[in-house]
Amino acid sequence: MKVGVIGAGSFGTAIAQIIAENIDEVVLYSRREKIAKNINNYSYNFDYYPNTKLNKNIKGTTSYNDLIDCKVIFISVPSSVFRETIIAMKEANINNSIIVTASKGIESNSLATMGKIIEENYDDSYVVISGPNFASEIILNLATATNIASKSKENLKTVKNILETESFKVKTIDDVVGLEYCGVIKNINAIAFGICEGMKINENGRYSVLTKGFNETKEIIQKIGGKQSTLDNFCGFGDLILTSISKESRNHTLGLLYGQKLIIDEKSSGVVFEGKNSIMAIKTICDKNNIQSEVVNFVYDVLVNQKPPKLAFKCLWDNIV
């Protein structure tokens, strides 16, 4: 079997490394020719993992034509370029592959999840993967568990067999909506926790906010068509806690900076925070569905309305129970 991965960044490369243990050939697509050449000539992605040698059956490419005969294609690109990636796949006549999205986010103008964008151009048999999965640990073959979801049981079985190794465990669920939104809303909870930490809110207060966010996430997901029980899985509780607490989490760091009244210029730094896009989209979705979320309002007030964190926190704390 031949499997493709689109996106030779940190997560795409890590997924390729895992898959390579189970598959004869993995084709890793990169926009940058330098990355593809380094993979083919040296078995290294020096831009992301300069100290980790990749499996020899991983082949770099900059052409979608090399992906046409792949049984499965994983997509790991920023949500901002996801639609153009799907369109490029269609234009290259990639029509017979099982598509797996490892990209988390909501398209800002359409409010579509990555899965919905796939559905618009292909069908609804795609697979979604999400969990407490830092790429820096996956690439080192450290203990990791994740969830995958799809409306197609056959595709779920195929993808699970491709992904699962002794260290990388995969649990299948049937809630595509819940799994995708878990991967988005966890960013908002991470920002909220980071803001509180940046403000030096005491631990009792911080973890009360995290609990509030967890329960509100259940309400949001249920009201938009997902299952509350999905939050009890790796893609829910596990990913929310990891992203909220870990110092390696970009969105935790983003909240921390806002709590300290420091703002990062993403354009000049080159650092992308998916949570900034997430809060705009989720706030709109909550308003459209008459969903009241104090944690969403808190993050929106600080990041978008630029309300002083202390004033925003007082509003949140007044409604914590």
N, C-alpha and C positions, 0 to 999 in steps of 0.2 A: 504494500500500500504506500501511496505517496500523499503526504499531507503538506498544506501550505500555511504559512503564518504571514499576515500582512502587518507590518510595523516592527522594525528592528530596534525599538527602544528597549527600555529596561524590562518591561513585562513581556513583550513579544519575544525577546531573546530568551528569557527564562522559560517561557512556555515551550519554545522550540527545543530547548535543552531537555526538558522533561519528556516531550513527545518522542525525541530521538532515541530514547531507551526502548521504545515499543515498535517503532516504524522503520522501514528500510531507508526511506529518503524523506527529509524535511526541507522544504523550500522556504527560505526566509526572505521576504520582500522588504527592500529598503528604498526609500526615495533617493538616498545618497549613495552614489557609486562607490565612494571610498569605503563605506561600511561593508558593502557587498564584496568588494575585492579583498578586504582584510579577512573576512570570513572564509572566502575560498582559498586564499593564499596561505593564511596562517592559522585558521580556525580560532580567531579571536574577534570579538567586537570591542575594539579598543576604546571606543567612545563611551561605552557603558560598563563593560566588565574587563578592564585591562589585565586583571590577574586571574581570570578564569578561562581555561581552554574549553572550547565548545566541542561537542561530539563531531566526529569526522563526517557523519552522514547528514550534517546540516549544510545546505548549499545556499549561498547568497545570490540574490538576483535583483535587478531593477526593472524587470519586465513582467507585466501581468500575463504575458503569453506562457510563461513557465509554470503558471498556476492552473491552466485550463484543465489538465487531466488529474488534478488533486481530488481525492475522495472527500476530504474535509479541508475547510479553510478557516483558520482562526483569524479574527480581526482585532488588533490591539493598537488602535490609533486614538488620538484625542477626539473627543466628541465633536469638536468644531470642524473637523475634516472628515467625519464619518460618512456623511451623505456623498461627498465627492468621491470617496473611496468606493462606495457601493456603485455609484454611477460608472466609475472607471472599470469596475469588474464587469458590469453589464456590457459596456462598450467593447471589452476584450472577449466577449462571448463566453464568460464563465457562468454556466447555467446548470451544471449537473453536480455541483459540490454541496455538501452539507455545510452551512455557514454557522460559525460559532462566534458570538460577539463577546469579547473580553473588555470592551470599552464601556465605561460607566458615564452616564450623563443624560441630559435632556437638551435637545436642540432648542435654542433660545426663541426663534421666531415661530416655530410650529408647535412647540411643547411636546414633540415626539421623542420617545425613548429610542435608543439605538435599534431595538428589536422592531419597533414600528417602522423605522426607516427601511430595514431589511424587508419587512412585509409589503411595503409600498412597491418595492422593485422586484421581489421574488414571491415568496409565499410565507405561511405562518409556521413552517416546520423547522425554523432555525433553533439553535440552542444558545442559551445564555449561561455564562459562568461568572460566579461571584463568591467571595469569601474573605476571610482574614488572611490575605495573601500578599505579603510584601515580596516583591520580585527579588530583592537582595538575598532573601533566604531560600526562595525556590531554586535559584540558579546554583546554590550550594548543596542542593539535594537534602535540605533540612526538613524535618517533620512539618507537613502542611496538610490541611484539609479544606475542601471547597465544596460548593454546591453547583450543580448544573440543572437547568430546567428547560423543558420543551413540550410542545403539544404532541410531538412525535416520539412514542416510546422506542421505536426502532432507532431513531437518530440519537436518542439519549444513550442507548446501549452501545452504539458504535463509538460515540465520543468518550464515554466512560472507559471503554477498553483501550482507547488511544492514549488517554491521559493518565490513568491510574498506574502508580508504581508502588514499590514497597514503602516509600517515604511520602508520596503524594496521594492522599486518599480523596475519593470523589463520592459524594452522596447525591443521588438524583431526587428531584422533587418535581411536582407538576404545576407549580404556581409561577408562571413566567412573569406576570405583572408584579407580584410581590417581590420576587428576586431582583428584578431590574430596579424597582424603586428603593429597595433596601440599599443598593449600591449608590443611590443618589442622596437619599435623606441622611445617611450616616455622615456625609460630609458636613451637613448643617449642624448635627450634634457635635461633631469634632470641633467645628468653629466655635460653637457656644461654650464648650468645655475649655477651649483655649482662651477665649475672651475672659472667662472667669479666672483662669489661672494667671493671665496677664494682669488682671486687676488685683491679684492676690486675695481673692475670695477664699475663705477657709475651706478645708476639705469636706466638712459636713455639708456646706452649701454647694460646693462643686458637684458632689456625687448625688445630691438631691436634684440638681438641674439635669444631670445625666439620666437619672431615673425618670424624671418628667419627660425628657426627650424620647426615651425608649418607649414609654407608654403612648405618647402622642404619635410616634411613628406607626404603632399598631393601628391607631384610629385612622390615620391618613391612608394607609395601605388598604384597609378594609373598605373605606368609603370610595376608593377609586378602582375597586374590583379585585383586589388581592386578598390573601388570607392572613389573618393575624398570626396564625401558627408558624408562618414562614419566618417571623422574627425570632423564633426559638432555634433557628438553624445557624449554621456557620455564616451564611450570607447576611444574617440579621444580627443577633446578639454578638457573635464573634467579631464580625467586621466593624460593627458600631463601636465596640469597646476598644479594639485595636486602633482604629482611626482616631478615636477621641483622646486616648491616653498616651499613645506612643510618641516619643520625641522625634521619630522618623516620619511621622505623618505630616504632610504639607499643610493640610487643612487645620490641624491642631496648631501648627506654627503660625498660620495665617491669623487664627483667632487670638493667639498669644500676642502677636504684634498689634492687632487692633485694640486689645485690652490694655496695652501699654501706650496706646495712641501713636503707634508707628505704622506707617503705610509703605508697602512695597510697590515699586513701579515694575509691574510684570514685564512690560515691553522691553525695558532696559536690562532687567535681570535675566530674562529668558525662563523664569520659573512660572509654571502654569498651575493655578489653583482651581480645580474643577468646582470647588465649593462656591466660588463667587458667582458662577453661572447657575449653580444649583439653587441658590437661595432666591434668585429672581424668578426662576421657573416654578419652584415649589410654592412660593408665596402666591403667584398667580393662580396655580392649581387649587390651592387652599381657598382663595377668595371665590373662585368660580364654583367650587363645590360646597361653599358655606362651612368650611372646616376651620375651627378655631384652634390654633396651635401657638401657645405662648413662647415656645422655644424658637419657632420659625419667626415669629414677630420680633423677638429679641435680637436675633442675628440680622434680620432685615433692617431693623432700626439702626444698628451699629454700622453695618457695612454699606447700606444703601442710603438711608436717611441721615447718616453721619451723626446720629444722636450720641451724646457723651455716654460712654459705657456705664458709668455709675447711675445715670438716670434710667437708662434702658434696663439695667439689672434690677433697679427698684420696682419697675413695672412688672418684670418677670417674677420677682420674689413675692410681690403682693398677690400673685395668682399661682403660686407654686403648688397649692393644694386645692 
